[in-house]
Amino acid sequence: MHGAITADQARELAKSMAGDVAKGEDLAVKRKEARAEAVKKSQQTLRAFLDGGYLEVAPAKTAADTVPRVKRSFKEFLDKPMPEITAWQLEKWKRAYTGKASACNRELTALRGVFTRAVNAGLIDKSPMPDVKKLKEDKNKKIRFLTEAEEQQLLAATETRQEEQRAERLRFIKHCETRTREAPEPITGKFTDHIMPMVLVALNTGLRRGELFNLKVKDVDLSSKRPSLTVVGEGAKSGQTRQIPLNDTAFNTLVTWLNESQPRDLVFPSPKTGRRMDNIKSAWTALRELAGLPDVRLHDLRHTFGTRLAHARIDLVTIKELMGHESLETTARYLHTNDERKLEAVATIG
């Protein structure tokens, strides 16, 4: 009969129709999953991105600095979905910021990088940061560095701090003994913790904070006739590897510290986790208050190193290489003079 199909043809047609139905179901499921994934991405919080996707796409060195910085400075935004964080909210944060303009701008730059990577990952359509302007900085502001007298104040404070830590340990040992508890050993080494050796190394090598935190035992050469440390580009702000010879103070400090603390990887690991530190803010704040130098930052120890080199009439190219600057223009800032040198200059023609 015309139009009739055989049993075999009917079975094939049924299979084909079932396949089309299955394909339709598959497409519907896929579309549903895609919509759910889009909603999930659009609701991802800043904290979730910092703890997840950001770590996958950002260089380790960048992430090690940026993640704790953003979490510390932008706490009020961490649990907001990123698309809901607006330029207006960030402008309010900026106006309420009580620190220096340069510090505020560093925090905003870190956040800007996070949002840029979120856009690249397709998590948000647009970053709010282009509409958040940086604060105006005083480009002619003098570099803060320690005078010789201030350096002695700071070093004396580190000694006092160590004496207090030793005394506190002894008091705790006596406390344990009176209660028949197991007591810790007294502190017998030269250094009670990482603060004093970090200060001495920073003053005598000009390492940045992050470079101190990233410094590894394998990058410190104490055995050769010309001891040195290497700042590996991966852990340096400029991305350039550089070698810094060690003077007697830096050499003796590192020899003693490494012998006493026996670190395996990082020279200055976190005493709590054994991993990389992200800040020493509380210890540094207490130390500078003890020294009577409340305005001195850890970074000013680096400025002190560069200033001393310039005052010793070391050529700018050498200073640039030791400091790890990208340009001589940056290095030239260390050619400033202090009041003592001005007095000496005038005295020479008196």
Secondary structure by P-SEA (a helix, b strand, c coil): ccccccaaaaaaaaaaaaaaaaaaaaaaaaaaaaaaaaaaaaaccaaaaaaccccccccaaaaaccaaaaaaccccccccccccccaaaaaaaaaaccccaaaaaaaaaaaaaaaaaaaaacccccccccccccccccccccbbbbcaaaaaaaaaaaaaaaaaaaaaaaaaaaaaaaaccccccccccccccaaaaaaaaaacccccaaaaaacccccccccccccccccccccccccbbbbbbbcaaaaaaaaaaaaacccccccccccccccccccaaaaaaaaaaaacccccccaaaaaaaaaaaaaacccaaaaaaaacccccccccccccccaaaaaaaaaaac
